[in-house]
Amino acid sequence: MPGKDHGPTVKQDEVYQKLREKGASKEKAARIANAQANPSRKPSKKGGKSDAYEEWTRDDLYERAREIGIEGRSEMSRDELIDALRNH
């Protein structure tokens, strides 16, 4: 469905649609599509300097999941929290 207009919040409709077809959430697809549309950003390069999630404590993972709004986080194990954060 290339060429579909997803509104003013999505800057690269084709990129957005391909990501959605691959299973990315609407939020994640829009974030990536918009980052690629901005020449000053480098979405393909590794981002921040934060430690890998494997280095975080369960409490830190839980807090980050709470900030993002991941549902069911209180019942998740450490590994499940890592997976949920990565796939958000």
N, C-alpha and C positions, 0 to 999 in steps of 0.2 A: 504494500500500500504506500509506496514512496510518493512524495508530493503532498501528502495530507497535511493540512495546516493544523498544528496542535495549539495554536494560540500564541500570543505575544511572549509567553514565558518560556517557550522552547525555541531556541535560536537556530538549531540545525535539525529540521524535521526528519531527514533521511537517517541521520545517526540515531536519533531518538527511536525511530521505528525499528531499526535493526536491533538495537539493544532490547527493546520490548519483545521482539520475536525470539530473542535468545533467553528470555525469562527475567530480565532485569525489572525491578519495580518501576513504577512511573516516576517516583522521586529520583531514584538513582539514574535512570535513563535521561531525565531532564538535566540533572546535575552534570553528567558527562557531556551531553550534547552542547550545553551552554559553555562548558569549559573549553571545548574544542573550538567553539565559535570565537572565543576571545584570544587573539594572537599573543597577548602578554602572559597568558597562562600556559603551562606545560603539563597537561593532564596525563601524558604518557610517562612522565618522570616520577620517581618516588617522591612522595610528599614530605611530611613532617619528620621531626626528629624524635618522635615518641618511641618508646620501647615497643617491641612486638607484644601482641596480646599475651603470648605465652609467658612473658616476664611480669605481667600484672597479677596482683592478688585477686581473689574472687570478689572481695569487697569493692575493689577498684573497677572490675569488670561490671559488677552489678550497678554501681553508681553511673557508669557511662551508659549502660543499657537503660537506666531510669531517665537520664537526660534526653536520650533519643526517643524514648517512649516505646521500647520493645515490650510487647505484651507477654505475660507468663514468666517474666524474669525471676521472680522469687522462687519458682519451682525448678529453675534450671541449674544444672551442674556447671562447674567452671568451664568444661569443654563445650557445653551447650551454649553458654554465654559467648564464648569466643566465636563459635559458628554463627550465632545470631547477629553479633556485631559485624562480622565480616560480610554477611549476606544482607544486611540492612540496606 
